[in-house]
Amino acid sequence: MMTDYSKIADSVIKDWELITFNHKNQSLKIVIGTIVEEYKDRDFDADFWVCSTQIIQEDWEAQVVHTRNTRYLLLGKGESHTTSELNIIPLLRSGLDFRQAMGIVKNDTPS
């Protein structure tokens, strides 16, 4: 039986990656991962790939991050990455992970 996390999260995700974008003296964070459980009335099934909007609050003791509209519970140990490559965001939204997206961007960059 799956634990009910609905009191603390709207979505539970696994295999998550926290990505920090540093660009022009500003920082933006998002999270990507695979949905385990979805408590909001959205058409996201288990194993659906999700890419959040900007994270506005973090509670690392509870492993919960908040965007403007969603609270994500991050299951297990994830990965953290930092980049200035904002152009990977559409690639992340299409379902690529950080390493895959960065590989594409680096291969498209003129030498």
Backbone torsions as a table, in degrees:
resi	resn	phi	psi	omega
1	MET	NA	133.2	-179.1
2	MET	-76.6	138.2	175.1
3	THR	-68.0	140.2	179.0
4	ASP	-90.2	108.4	179.9
5	TYR	-100.5	13.0	-171.6
6	SER	-61.4	-21.1	178.6
7	LYS	-75.2	-23.2	-177.8
8	ILE	-114.9	-11.2	-175.6
9	ALA	-147.7	152.3	172.3
10	ASP	-92.0	-31.7	179.3
11	SER	-138.3	140.1	174.1
12	VAL	-110.2	127.2	-179.3
13	ILE	-127.3	150.1	176.8
14	LYS	-121.2	174.2	179.5
15	ASP	49.2	42.8	-172.7
16	TRP	-86.9	155.1	175.8
17	GLU	-134.3	124.4	174.5
18	LEU	-92.8	123.5	-176.9
19	ILE	-119.1	124.3	177.9
20	THR	-106.4	125.4	177.0
21	PHE	-104.1	120.5	174.7
22	ASN	-106.9	116.9	-175.5
23	HIS	-147.6	124.0	176.6
24	LYS	49.9	53.3	177.4
25	ASN	61.6	20.9	175.4
26	GLN	-125.7	154.1	-179.8
27	SER	-124.2	136.9	178.8
28	LEU	-133.4	133.0	179.0
29	LYS	-120.8	141.5	172.3
30	ILE	-135.6	166.8	174.3
31	VAL	-128.5	141.8	174.2
32	ILE	-124.2	156.2	178.1
33	GLY	170.4	-170.4	-177.5
34	THR	-110.5	129.1	-178.5
35	ILE	-70.9	131.9	173.6
36	VAL	-99.7	-43.5	-178.6
37	GLU	-146.1	139.2	180.0
38	GLU	-124.8	123.2	-177.1
39	TYR	-105.7	-14.0	176.4
40	LYS	-83.9	161.7	-179.0
41	ASP	-82.4	71.7	178.7
42	ARG	-128.7	160.5	-179.5
43	ASP	-86.6	50.7	176.9
44	PHE	-107.2	118.6	177.8
45	ASP	-95.2	164.5	173.1
46	ALA	-55.2	142.7	-178.8
47	ASP	75.8	6.9	173.9
48	PHE	-75.4	137.2	178.2
49	TRP	-78.6	134.4	179.7
50	VAL	-128.7	142.2	173.8
51	CYS	-129.2	116.7	-174.0
52	SER	-74.9	169.8	165.6
53	THR	-85.2	-170.8	-175.0
54	GLN	-61.1	132.5	175.7
55	ILE	-76.4	131.0	-179.4
56	ILE	-113.0	-13.7	178.7
57	GLN	-151.1	142.8	-180.0
58	GLU	-130.1	135.5	173.7
59	ASP	-128.4	90.8	-173.3
60	TRP	-75.3	-20.1	175.1
61	GLU	-65.7	-41.6	178.2
62	ALA	-90.5	-8.5	-175.2
63	GLN	57.6	47.5	178.9
64	VAL	-123.9	133.2	172.9
65	VAL	-120.7	146.7	-177.7
66	HIS	-116.8	135.5	165.8
67	THR	-104.4	-173.5	-179.7
68	ARG	-62.6	-32.1	-174.6
69	ASN	-118.0	-8.5	-171.4
70	THR	-141.6	142.4	171.3
71	ARG	-107.2	120.7	-179.4
72	TYR	-106.3	125.9	170.5
73	LEU	-92.3	125.4	-176.1
74	LEU	-98.8	108.8	-178.9
75	LEU	-81.7	139.8	174.1
76	GLY	69.2	-168.5	179.5
77	LYS	-91.2	126.2	178.4
78	GLY	-107.1	-162.1	178.9
79	GLU	-122.8	151.4	174.8
80	SER	-122.0	138.1	-179.9
81	HIS	-135.8	152.5	176.3
82	THR	-131.5	136.9	179.8
83	THR	-154.2	164.8	171.2
84	SER	-108.6	3.4	-176.0
85	GLU	-83.7	82.6	179.4
86	LEU	-64.0	-23.1	-177.3
87	ASN	-70.6	-2.6	175.3
88	ILE	-85.3	-11.1	-176.6
89	ILE	-56.8	-47.6	177.6
90	PRO	-60.3	-33.2	178.4
91	LEU	-68.4	-39.1	176.8
92	LEU	-65.5	-41.0	179.5
93	ARG	-65.1	-25.8	179.9
94	SER	-82.1	-5.3	175.9
95	GLY	113.1	2.2	177.3
96	LEU	-80.9	151.3	172.9
97	ASP	-86.5	177.4	-174.3
98	PHE	-58.8	-48.5	-177.4
99	ARG	-63.4	-40.9	178.1
100	GLN	-63.1	-46.1	-179.6
101	ALA	-62.8	-43.9	180.0
102	MET	-65.7	-35.7	177.8
103	GLY	-62.1	-41.7	178.0
104	ILE	-65.5	-45.0	-179.1
105	VAL	-63.7	-43.0	-179.2
106	LYS	-66.9	-34.7	178.9
107	ASN	-74.2	-24.5	179.1
108	ASP	-87.8	-10.6	-177.8
109	THR	-78.5	125.4	178.5
110	PRO	-62.0	142.9	179.8
111	SER	-80.5	NA	NA
